[in-house]
Amino acid sequence: MEFPTSIKQQTCRDCLSGQSLGFQIKMAFQPIIDWQTQSIFAHEALVRGPEGQGAGWVFERITCDNRYYFDQACRVKAIETAARLGCDSYLNINFMPNAVYNPETCIKATLEACDLYGFNKKNIIFEVIESEEIPDKAHLNRIFRSYAKHGFLTAIDDYGSGFANQEWLRELRPHILKLDMSLIRDIDQSPAKQLIVESTLAECELQGTKVLAEGIESAEELAYLVSLGVRYMQGYYFAKPALETLIPLADIHGLSQ
């Protein structure tokens, strides 16, 4: 995987400034629920435009020339905003593996941002975007190992919609596996989806990977997942993402307060 020399020579301070991206971004946050403790386990940082435009508006502006800077800018903006809002839970940050030319070099801006804004790096969970094409499994494995060495947790996002299968799961051994909403939608009515999720749960239990169900939208979906023993949950049923806001526990739907 080759990157332009200009990118390789970019300093961490340039990444922190965000000047190379070409447009401004903000972050929305959606809570991730620990159903067992009825508490907020984490907040996922979701990129938005400067006026709150959706992720689609942002990704229309991402090119091969600014992909690296976008990946770095999202990390820094997520950490800065979460720290400013007083986030004391885990913070989930999506990353683009195809924008990471060298894990040890590309993580420097993240570490500097944690120091600058006073955010505990051990509270960061890096999610690889599962729907993005991953041409090099070994490269992603190096990223995961490097991040774990620095104390970050790792997750595969949108499992079931893209490249990853149980072979990848066994080899990458993420700390967390997020089941894609396509598996969750109406799972209480779909034996086929139930078999896939049950098999995935068994594999994750064997290797000590936590399972998180995302995209939950109904009480029926939630009840079925709880019956399977899924502990971590996310979706509109609980709360929609809020721009530059951490939704308090008291405002999350469906929890015993």
Secondary structure, DSSP 4 states (H G I P E B T S, - for coil): ----HHHHT--HHHHHHTTTSSS--EEEEEEEEETTTTEEEEEEEEEE-TTS--HHHHHTT--TTTHHHHHHHHHHHHHHHHHHTT--SEEEEEE-GGG-S-HHHHTHHHHHHHHHHT--GGGEEEEE-TTS--S-HHHHHHHHHHHHHTT-EEEEEEETSSS--HHHHHHH--SEEEEPHHHHTTGGG-HHHHHHHHHHHHHHHHHT-EEEE----SHHHHHHHHHHT--EE-STTT---EET----GGGSTTS--
